[in-house]
Amino acid sequence: MKSLVMTILGADRPGVVESLAKLVNQHGGNWLESRMAHLAGQFAGIVHVEVPPSDADKLVEALRAVNGSGLTIIVQLDDVATSAATFAPLRLEIVGNDRPGIVHEITRVLAELAVNVEEFSSECMSAAMSGGRIFQATAKLRLPPGTATHDVQEALEQIAHDLMVDIRWPVE
């Protein structure tokens, strides 16, 4: 099997996901995982599928043919999906008053420790009492071999006070 990852961006409308799923199915592909969202009127998604080697190039062509019809699709095709089995998982939650730079500072520390950010989800919402905005994020991280969970937690907690955020470590 070939591993195919595609990113999709375009004006949101009913049927976007179905049209992609139909192409994958028509070419013998198996939809393994995806993350999709409606952001600022746009559809944004990332999808991982496996496809028989004999159909891989045809599926890539079919997906690229969709470009220009209101969607932009970028496709990456590989023989084998990369495994993160040697990395230790860690979950992270961040909550605080919104301000520029929170994501940059958090990800800077993670990059310095060679921590891989596998999933990251964030939003800003209205604070009920103050009328300000609250920043909230969750992340799924993978620590490289030799990096202890405690080291990552300590490094992030050192910057949490300056960022004025709370960092939580929910148990998996």
MIMI-342050 format. One record per residue: residue number from 1; residue in one letter; chain; x, y, z of N, C-alpha, C in turn. Coordinates in nm, 4 decimals, padded with zeros to 6 digits. Layout:
(atom NUM,A,A,(X,Y,Z),(X,Y,Z),(X,Y,Z))
...
//
This chain:
(atom 1,M,A,(00.0845,-00.1189,00.0000),(00.0000,00.0000,00.0000),(00.0881,00.1241,00.0000))
(atom 2,K,A,(00.0360,00.2287,-00.0616),(00.1022,00.3593,-00.0614),(00.0288,00.4487,00.0365))
(atom 3,S,A,(00.1019,00.5331,00.1039),(00.0464,00.6290,00.1984),(00.0345,00.7637,00.1289))
(atom 4,L,A,(-00.0831,00.8235,00.1369),(-00.1082,00.9515,00.0726),(-00.1649,01.0481,00.1756))
(atom 5,V,A,(-00.1035,01.1645,00.1861),(-00.1540,01.2694,00.2746),(-00.1880,01.3884,00.1873))
(atom 6,M,A,(-00.3088,01.4407,00.2048),(-00.3501,01.5578,00.1266),(-00.3967,01.6683,00.2199))
(atom 7,T,A,(-00.3676,01.7905,00.1819),(-00.4226,01.9060,00.2506),(-00.5202,01.9720,00.1544))
(atom 8,I,A,(-00.6291,02.0201,00.2100),(-00.7371,02.0760,00.1293),(-00.7738,02.2131,00.1859))
(atom 9,L,A,(-00.7912,02.3109,00.0980),(-00.8350,02.4428,00.1397),(-00.9263,02.5005,00.0329))
(atom 10,G,A,(-01.0368,02.5592,00.0763),(-01.1281,02.6222,-00.0185),(-01.2508,02.6747,00.0510))
(atom 11,A,A,(-01.3335,02.7443,-00.0246),(-01.4582,02.7958,00.0304),(-01.5425,02.6793,00.0813))
(atom 12,D,A,(-01.5933,02.6928,00.2032),(-01.6722,02.5848,00.2616),(-01.8084,02.5766,00.1934))
(atom 13,R,A,(-01.8520,02.4535,00.1704),(-01.9826,02.4281,00.1102),(-02.0197,02.2828,00.1391))
(atom 14,P,A,(-02.1476,02.2511,00.1361),(-02.1882,02.1121,00.1548),(-02.1305,02.0234,00.0444))
(atom 15,G,A,(-02.0881,01.9042,00.0810),(-02.0408,01.8071,-00.0167),(-01.8914,01.8017,-00.0392))
(atom 16,V,A,(-01.8142,01.8900,00.0235),(-01.6688,01.8892,00.0035),(-01.6100,01.7550,00.0461))
(atom 17,V,A,(-01.6415,01.7115,00.1662),(-01.5841,01.5868,00.2182),(-01.6321,01.4679,00.1361))
(atom 18,E,A,(-01.7595,01.4664,00.0998),(-01.8132,01.3550,00.0208),(-01.7423,01.3441,-00.1135))
(atom 19,S,A,(-01.7136,01.4568,-00.1780),(-01.6473,01.4508,-00.3085),(-01.5062,01.3940,-00.2965))
(atom 20,L,A,(-01.4375,01.4261,-00.1882),(-01.3039,01.3705,-00.1659),(-01.3120,01.2212,-00.1330))
(atom 21,A,A,(-01.4071,01.1851,-00.0478),(-01.4243,01.0446,-00.0104),(-01.4600,00.9599,-00.1321))
(atom 22,K,A,(-01.5390,01.0163,-00.2228),(-01.5769,00.9447,-00.3440),(-01.4544,00.9152,-00.4298))
(atom 23,L,A,(-01.3667,01.0142,-00.4479),(-01.2446,00.9922,-00.5260),(-01.1560,00.8851,-00.4626))
(atom 24,V,A,(-01.1393,00.8924,-00.3313),(-01.0576,00.7927,-00.2608),(-01.1171,00.6541,-00.2816))
(atom 25,N,A,(-01.2471,00.6418,-00.2654),(-01.3158,00.5126,-00.2811),(-01.3061,00.4598,-00.4246))
(atom 26,Q,A,(-01.3238,00.5471,-00.5221),(-01.3173,00.5058,-00.6627),(-01.1806,00.4506,-00.7014))
(atom 27,H,A,(-01.0773,00.4893,-00.6276),(-00.9421,00.4436,-00.6581),(-00.8924,00.3390,-00.5589))
(atom 28,G,A,(-00.9854,00.2740,-00.4888),(-00.9505,00.1636,-00.3988),(-00.8815,00.2055,-00.2714))
(atom 29,G,A,(-00.8907,00.3343,-00.2381),(-00.8227,00.3856,-00.1190),(-00.9000,00.3608,00.0083))
(atom 30,N,A,(-00.8272,00.3636,00.1191),(-00.8848,00.3479,00.2521),(-00.8567,00.4757,00.3305))
(atom 31,W,A,(-00.9615,00.5463,00.3710),(-00.9528,00.6714,00.4474),(-00.9142,00.6351,00.5895))
(atom 32,L,A,(-00.7912,00.6680,00.6330),(-00.7417,00.6277,00.7643),(-00.7689,00.7298,00.8736))
(atom 33,E,A,(-00.7368,00.8552,00.8467),(-00.7598,00.9580,00.9486),(-00.7679,01.0944,00.8820))
(atom 34,S,A,(-00.8323,01.1867,00.9524),(-00.8468,01.3210,00.8972),(-00.8742,01.4208,01.0081))
(atom 35,R,A,(-00.8432,01.5450,00.9785),(-00.8773,01.6575,01.0647),(-00.9330,01.7639,00.9714))
(atom 36,M,A,(-01.0510,01.8114,00.9993),(-01.1155,01.9093,00.9129),(-01.1842,02.0146,00.9977))
(atom 37,A,A,(-01.1890,02.1357,00.9434),(-01.2511,02.2444,01.0192),(-01.3039,02.3525,00.9256))
(atom 38,H,A,(-01.3994,02.4265,00.9758),(-01.4517,02.5471,00.9111),(-01.3832,02.6630,00.9833))
(atom 39,L,A,(-01.3002,02.7365,00.9113),(-01.2281,02.8489,00.9708),(-01.2473,02.9720,00.8834))
(atom 40,A,A,(-01.3062,03.0760,00.9400),(-01.3249,03.2037,00.8711),(-01.3881,03.1863,00.7333))
(atom 41,G,A,(-01.4899,03.1013,00.7240),(-01.5611,03.0799,00.5984),(-01.4935,02.9841,00.5025))
(atom 42,Q,A,(-01.3798,02.9317,00.5425),(-01.3051,02.8399,00.4570),(-01.3104,02.6989,00.5142))
(atom 43,F,A,(-01.3035,02.6009,00.4244),(-01.2886,02.4617,00.4638),(-01.1396,02.4331,00.4635))
(atom 44,A,A,(-01.0882,02.3776,00.5713),(-00.9472,02.3395,00.5794),(-00.9407,02.1975,00.6321))
(atom 45,G,A,(-00.8622,02.1143,00.5663),(-00.8532,01.9762,00.6103),(-00.7217,01.9113,00.5738))
(atom 46,I,A,(-00.6946,01.8047,00.6447),(-00.5806,01.7197,00.6149),(-00.6308,01.5763,00.6272))
(atom 47,V,A,(-00.5963,01.4942,00.5297),(-00.6477,01.3576,00.5225),(-00.5335,01.2620,00.4929))
(atom 48,H,A,(-00.5334,01.1480,00.5610),(-00.4367,01.0415,00.5365),(-00.5125,00.9203,00.4840))
(atom 49,V,A,(-00.4738,00.8726,00.3663),(-00.5347,00.7529,00.3086),(-00.4251,00.6563,00.2660))
(atom 50,E,A,(-00.4623,00.5299,00.2552),(-00.3766,00.4286,00.1933),(-00.4441,00.3868,00.0641))
(atom 51,V,A,(-00.3623,00.3596,-00.0363),(-00.4145,00.3246,-00.1668),(-00.3243,00.2170,-00.2274))
(atom 52,P,A,(-00.3817,00.1208,-00.3009),(-00.2983,00.0204,-00.3664),(-00.1977,00.0887,-00.4602))
(atom 53,P,A,(-00.0748,00.0386,-00.4659),(00.0268,00.1010,-00.5519),(-00.0193,00.1187,-00.6967))
(atom 54,S,A,(-00.0981,00.0248,-00.7479),(-00.1431,00.0334,-00.8870),(-00.2404,00.1493,-00.9111))
(atom 55,D,A,(-00.3042,00.2001,-00.8055),(-00.4016,00.3082,-00.8189),(-00.3518,00.4425,-00.7654))
(atom 56,A,A,(-00.2343,00.4437,-00.7049),(-00.1855,00.5640,-00.6373),(-00.1721,00.6827,-00.7319))
(atom 57,D,A,(-00.1049,00.6643,-00.8438),(-00.0842,00.7759,-00.9355),(-00.2159,00.8268,-00.9937))
(atom 58,K,A,(-00.3091,00.7347,-01.0183),(-00.4393,00.7758,-01.0720),(-00.5167,00.8586,-00.9696))
(atom 59,L,A,(-00.5083,00.8212,-00.8417),(-00.5758,00.8981,-00.7375),(-00.5125,01.0367,-00.7252))
(atom 60,V,A,(-00.3809,01.0437,-00.7288),(-00.3126,01.1727,-00.7209),(-00.3560,01.2618,-00.8373))
(atom 61,E,A,(-00.3629,01.2077,-00.9576),(-00.4086,01.2840,-01.0749),(-00.5518,01.3337,-01.0559))
(atom 62,A,A,(-00.6387,01.2466,-01.0058),(-00.7790,01.2839,-00.9851),(-00.7908,01.3956,-00.8810))
(atom 63,L,A,(-00.7111,01.3876,-00.7753),(-00.7148,01.4917,-00.6728),(-00.6604,01.6233,-00.7265))
(atom 64,R,A,(-00.5545,01.6172,-00.8034),(-00.4973,01.7396,-00.8612),(-00.5921,01.8023,-00.9636))
(atom 65,A,A,(-00.6744,01.7206,-01.0276),(-00.7721,01.7723,-01.1239),(-00.8796,01.8555,-01.0550))
(atom 66,V,A,(-00.9002,01.8334,-00.9249),(-00.9986,01.9090,-00.8479),(-00.9511,02.0533,-00.8268))
(atom 67,N,A,(-00.8184,02.0754,-00.8267),(-00.7656,02.2112,-00.8116),(-00.8286,02.3023,-00.9162))
(atom 68,G,A,(-00.8655,02.4196,-00.8745),(-00.9288,02.5141,-00.9655),(-01.0803,02.5093,-00.9615))
(atom 69,S,A,(-01.1365,02.4087,-00.8957),(-01.2827,02.4004,-00.8856),(-01.3297,02.4526,-00.7497))
(atom 70,G,A,(-01.2547,02.5470,-00.6958),(-01.2905,02.6039,-00.5664),(-01.2120,02.5442,-00.4514))
(atom 71,L,A,(-01.1348,02.4405,-00.4777),(-01.0504,02.3788,-00.3747),(-00.9057,02.3787,-00.4214))
(atom 72,T,A,(-00.8164,02.3903,-00.3270),(-00.6747,02.3705,-00.3529),(-00.6337,02.2466,-00.2747))
(atom 73,I,A,(-00.5789,02.1478,-00.3449),(-00.5385,02.0224,-00.2817),(-00.3904,02.0007,-00.3075))
(atom 74,I,A,(-00.3172,01.9766,-00.2013),(-00.1755,01.9430,-00.2101),(-00.1626,01.7989,-00.1656))
(atom 75,V,A,(-00.0909,01.7177,-00.2454),(-00.0820,01.5744,-00.2193),(00.0629,01.5331,-00.1982))
(atom 76,Q,A,(00.0862,01.4530,-00.0951),(00.2173,01.3936,-00.0690),(00.1992,01.2426,-00.0685))
(atom 77,L,A,(00.2731,01.1724,-00.1539),(00.2608,01.0276,-00.1682),(00.3924,00.9622,-00.1271))
(atom 78,D,A,(00.3858,00.8624,-00.0402),(00.5033,00.7894,00.0060),(00.4746,00.6400,00.0051))
(atom 79,D,A,(00.5823,00.5608,00.0055),(00.5672,00.4160,00.0114),(00.5220,00.3686,00.1488))
(atom 80,V,A,(00.5767,00.4283,00.2543),(00.5460,00.3845,00.3900),(00.5221,00.5070,00.4765))
(atom 81,A,A,(00.4206,00.5006,00.5607),(00.3957,00.6100,00.6541),(00.5026,00.6089,00.7619))
(atom 82,T,A,(00.5474,00.7284,00.8034),(00.6481,00.7394,00.9080),(00.5878,00.6999,01.0415))
(atom 83,S,A,(00.6621,00.6209,01.1175),(00.6136,00.5765,01.2472),(00.6737,00.6606,01.3583))
(atom 84,A,A,(00.5906,00.6993,01.4530),(00.6367,00.7756,01.5692),(00.6467,00.6856,01.6914))
(atom 85,A,A,(00.6615,00.5548,01.6691),(00.6593,00.4581,01.7785),(00.7711,00.4794,01.8791))
(atom 86,T,A,(00.8843,00.5367,01.8366),(00.9952,00.5547,01.9288),(00.9799,00.6802,02.0142))
(atom 87,F,A,(00.8790,00.7612,01.9883),(00.8569,00.8831,02.0639),(00.7524,00.8583,02.1717))
(atom 88,A,A,(00.7717,00.9190,02.2891),(00.6764,00.9056,02.3991),(00.5666,01.0115,02.3855))
(atom 89,P,A,(00.4385,00.9734,02.4059),(00.3290,01.0709,02.3927),(00.3129,01.1569,02.5183))
(atom 90,L,A,(00.2629,01.2785,02.4983),(00.2341,01.3702,02.6080),(00.1235,01.4636,02.5623))
(atom 91,R,A,(00.0271,01.4918,02.6506),(-00.0806,01.5863,02.6189),(-00.0573,01.7155,02.6970))
(atom 92,L,A,(-00.1028,01.8246,02.6381),(-00.0805,01.9565,02.6952),(-00.2066,02.0397,02.6761))
(atom 93,E,A,(-00.2452,02.1154,02.7790),(-00.3554,02.2103,02.7685),(-00.3057,02.3459,02.8162))
(atom 94,I,A,(-00.3446,02.4503,02.7442),(-00.3029,02.5872,02.7761),(-00.4281,02.6735,02.7835))
(atom 95,V,A,(-00.4393,02.7540,02.8890),(-00.5519,02.8461,02.9044),(-00.4994,02.9760,02.9638))
(atom 96,G,A,(-00.5426,03.0884,02.9076),(-00.5017,03.2174,02.9629),(-00.5640,03.3312,02.8863))
(atom 97,N,A,(-00.5400,03.4529,02.9339),(-00.5873,03.5707,02.8619),(-00.5159,03.5759,02.7277))
(atom 98,D,A,(-00.5927,03.6046,02.6224),(-00.5353,03.6073,02.4886),(-00.4392,03.7247,02.4734))
(atom 99,R,A,(-00.3302,03.6981,02.4037),(-00.2351,03.8023,02.3660),(-00.1445,03.7467,02.2578))
(atom 100,P,A,(-00.0870,03.8304,02.1750),(00.0030,03.7815,02.0703),(00.1251,03.7117,02.1301))
(atom 101,G,A,(00.1702,03.6059,02.0638),(00.2953,03.5406,02.1015),(00.2837,03.4131,02.1824))
(atom 102,I,A,(00.1654,03.3775,02.2286),(00.1523,03.2573,02.3124),(00.1957,03.1335,02.2343))
(atom 103,V,A,(00.1393,03.1151,02.1164),(00.1710,02.9952,02.0380),(00.3191,02.9933,02.0016))
(atom 104,H,A,(00.3726,03.1076,01.9638),(00.5141,03.1129,01.9270),(00.6038,03.0718,02.0428))
(atom 105,E,A,(00.5811,03.1265,02.1599),(00.6670,03.0951,02.2745),(00.6577,02.9482,02.3159))
(atom 106,I,A,(00.5357,02.8948,02.3174),(00.5176,02.7531,02.3536),(00.5894,02.6639,02.2522))
(atom 107,T,A,(00.5671,02.6890,02.1238),(00.6278,02.6029,02.0209),(00.7782,02.6236,02.0111))
(atom 108,R,A,(00.8282,02.7422,02.0471),(00.9733,02.7648,02.0491),(01.0394,02.6734,02.1510))
(atom 109,V,A,(00.9810,02.6665,02.2708),(01.0360,02.5797,02.3752),(01.0307,02.4331,02.3316))
(atom 110,L,A,(00.9180,02.3931,02.2726),(00.9052,02.2542,02.2268),(01.0081,02.2221,02.1189))
(atom 111,A,A,(01.0291,02.3126,02.0255),(01.1272,02.2905,01.9185),(01.2686,02.2801,01.9750))
(atom 112,E,A,(01.3007,02.3628,02.0735),(01.4336,02.3566,02.1359),(01.4589,02.2206,02.2005))
(atom 113,L,A,(01.3520,02.1554,02.2457),(01.3638,02.0225,02.3080),(01.3425,01.9098,02.2071))
(atom 114,A,A,(01.3281,01.9430,02.0787),(01.3048,01.8469,01.9704),(01.1758,01.7679,01.9899))
(atom 115,V,A,(01.0768,01.8316,02.0547),(00.9463,01.7692,02.0759),(00.8628,01.7905,01.9497))
(atom 116,N,A,(00.7996,01.6851,01.9023),(00.7155,01.6917,01.7839),(00.5716,01.7257,01.8248))
(atom 117,V,A,(00.5134,01.8268,01.7604),(00.3733,01.8628,01.7846),(00.2919,01.7843,01.6824))
(atom 118,E,A,(00.2228,01.6786,01.7283),(00.1431,01.5948,01.6380),(00.0064,01.6535,01.6096))
(atom 119,E,A,(-00.0541,01.7129,01.7099),(-00.1846,01.7766,01.6934),(-00.1844,01.9041,01.7750))
(atom 120,F,A,(-00.2487,02.0069,01.7209),(-00.2591,02.1335,01.7929),(-00.3930,02.1954,01.7566))
(atom 121,S,A,(-00.4697,02.2293,01.8576),(-00.6001,02.2899,01.8366),(-00.6106,02.4095,01.9296))
(atom 122,S,A,(-00.6533,02.5233,01.8760),(-00.6646,02.6419,01.9606),(-00.7877,02.7229,01.9223))
(atom 123,E,A,(-00.8314,02.8059,02.0158),(-00.9416,02.8974,01.9900),(-00.9356,03.0119,02.0894))
(atom 124,C,A,(-00.9956,03.1216,02.0494),(-01.0135,03.2357,02.1388),(-01.1628,03.2507,02.1606))
(atom 125,M,A,(-01.1999,03.2725,02.2852),(-01.3412,03.2888,02.3175),(-01.3584,03.4063,02.4122))
(atom 126,S,A,(-01.4776,03.4550,02.4193),(-01.5083,03.5681,02.5041),(-01.5072,03.5258,02.6508))
(atom 127,A,A,(-01.4413,03.6045,02.7339),(-01.4402,03.5778,02.8781),(-01.5698,03.6325,02.9367))
(atom 128,A,A,(-01.6436,03.5484,03.0065),(-01.7768,03.5832,03.0547),(-01.7788,03.7068,03.1446))
(atom 129,M,A,(-01.6899,03.7159,03.2382),(-01.6955,03.8234,03.3365),(-01.6211,03.9497,03.2936))
(atom 130,S,A,(-01.5062,03.9343,03.2296),(-01.4223,04.0508,03.2002),(-01.4503,04.1143,03.0650))
(atom 131,G,A,(-01.5126,04.0394,02.9747),(-01.5361,04.0919,02.8411),(-01.4147,04.0799,02.7513))
(atom 132,G,A,(-01.3021,04.0335,02.8056),(-01.1818,04.0123,02.7257),(-01.1901,03.8796,02.6515))
(atom 133,R,A,(-01.0771,03.8372,02.5990),(-01.0739,03.7101,02.5264),(-00.9824,03.6116,02.5984))
(atom 134,I,A,(-01.0269,03.4863,02.5998),(-00.9503,03.3772,02.6591),(-00.8925,03.2921,02.5469))
(atom 135,F,A,(-00.7641,03.2624,02.5577),(-00.6969,03.1722,02.4640),(-00.6966,03.0335,02.5263))
(atom 136,Q,A,(-00.7324,02.9341,02.4456),(-00.7346,02.7962,02.4938),(-00.6772,02.7075,02.3848))
(atom 137,A,A,(-00.5875,02.6154,02.4231),(-00.5272,02.5250,02.3253),(-00.5045,02.3886,02.3872))
(atom 138,T,A,(-00.5080,02.2879,02.3025),(-00.4692,02.1526,02.3424),(-00.3695,02.1024,02.2391))
(atom 139,A,A,(-00.2777,02.0209,02.2855),(-00.1766,01.9671,02.1953),(-00.1457,01.8227,02.2314))
(atom 140,K,A,(-00.1178,01.7452,02.1290),(-00.0686,01.6093,02.1458),(00.0759,01.6129,02.0994))
(atom 141,L,A,(00.1661,01.5805,02.1894),(00.3088,01.5910,02.1636),(00.3733,01.4527,02.1619))
(atom 142,R,A,(00.4878,01.4430,02.0965),(00.5716,01.3224,02.0999),(00.7118,01.3641,02.1401))
(atom 143,L,A,(00.7584,01.3067,02.2492),(00.8910,01.3367,02.3002),(00.9937,01.2430,02.2376))
(atom 144,P,A,(01.1089,01.2973,02.2002),(01.2123,01.2110,02.1416),(01.2738,01.1214,02.2487))
(atom 145,P,A,(01.3360,01.0113,02.2070),(01.4032,00.9241,02.3038),(01.5033,01.0049,02.3860))
(atom 146,G,A,(01.5059,00.9790,02.5151),(01.5994,01.0473,02.6039),(01.5468,01.1765,02.6643))
(atom 147,T,A,(01.4309,01.2228,02.6205),(01.3716,01.3438,02.6776),(01.2628,01.3015,02.7757))
(atom 148,A,A,(01.2790,01.3428,02.8996),(01.1837,01.3062,03.0044),(01.0647,01.4021,03.0037))
(atom 149,T,A,(00.9488,01.3493,03.0353),(00.8276,01.4295,03.0460),(00.8498,01.5465,03.1407))
(atom 150,H,A,(00.9171,01.5200,03.2508),(00.9433,01.6234,03.3514),(01.0223,01.7402,03.2913))
(atom 151,D,A,(01.1181,01.7124,03.2032),(01.1985,01.8183,03.1410),(01.1114,01.9112,03.0567))
(atom 152,V,A,(01.0179,01.8539,02.9826),(00.9280,01.9340,02.8982),(00.8354,02.0168,02.9872))
(atom 153,Q,A,(00.7793,01.9526,03.0879),(00.6893,02.0233,03.1783),(00.7604,02.1402,03.2463))
(atom 154,E,A,(00.8802,02.1169,03.2936),(00.9566,02.2212,03.3630),(00.9880,02.3383,03.2694))
(atom 155,A,A,(01.0301,02.3090,03.1474),(01.0643,02.4149,03.0516),(00.9421,02.5011,03.0182))
(atom 156,L,A,(00.8265,02.4378,02.9999),(00.7057,02.5145,02.9679),(00.6535,02.5918,03.0883))
(atom 157,E,A,(00.6641,02.5338,03.2057),(00.6165,02.6030,03.3252),(00.7030,02.7247,03.3564))
(atom 158,Q,A,(00.8287,02.7246,03.3122),(00.9152,02.8410,03.3321),(00.8674,02.9618,03.2520))
(atom 159,I,A,(00.8053,02.9393,03.1367),(00.7572,03.0527,03.0569),(00.6085,03.0823,03.0798))
(atom 160,A,A,(00.5380,02.9934,03.1464),(00.3926,03.0105,03.1666),(00.3609,03.1394,03.2424))
(atom 161,H,A,(00.4408,03.1720,03.3428),(00.4155,03.2926,03.4222),(00.4282,03.4176,03.3351))
(atom 162,D,A,(00.5337,03.4254,03.2530),(00.5527,03.5413,03.1649),(00.4406,03.5527,03.0621))
(atom 163,L,A,(00.3909,03.4380,03.0149),(00.2822,03.4381,02.9169),(00.1458,03.4606,02.9810))
(atom 164,M,A,(00.1398,03.4494,03.1136),(00.0165,03.4604,03.1909),(-00.0850,03.3542,03.1467))
(atom 165,V,A,(-00.0378,03.2293,03.1377),(-00.1238,03.1165,03.1017),(-00.1070,03.0059,03.2045))
(atom 166,D,A,(-00.2095,02.9225,03.2127),(-00.2016,02.8010,03.2922),(-00.1712,02.6854,03.1973))
(atom 167,I,A,(-00.0790,02.6007,03.2367),(-00.0466,02.4836,03.1570),(-00.0852,02.3616,03.2382))
(atom 168,R,A,(-00.1644,02.2749,03.1757),(-00.2116,02.1518,03.2429),(-00.1620,02.0318,03.1672))
(atom 169,W,A,(-00.1470,01.9216,03.2383),(-00.0941,01.7968,03.1829),(-00.1956,01.6853,03.2069))
(atom 170,P,A,(-00.3019,01.6782,03.1280),(-00.4006,01.5713,03.1502),(-00.3382,01.4338,03.1245))
(atom 171,V,A,(-00.3852,01.3370,03.1989),(-00.3358,01.2008,03.1841),(-00.4013,01.1361,03.0644))
(atom 172,E,A,(-00.3238,01.0640,02.9840),(-00.3774,00.9953,02.8641),(-00.4647,00.8803,02.9059))
//
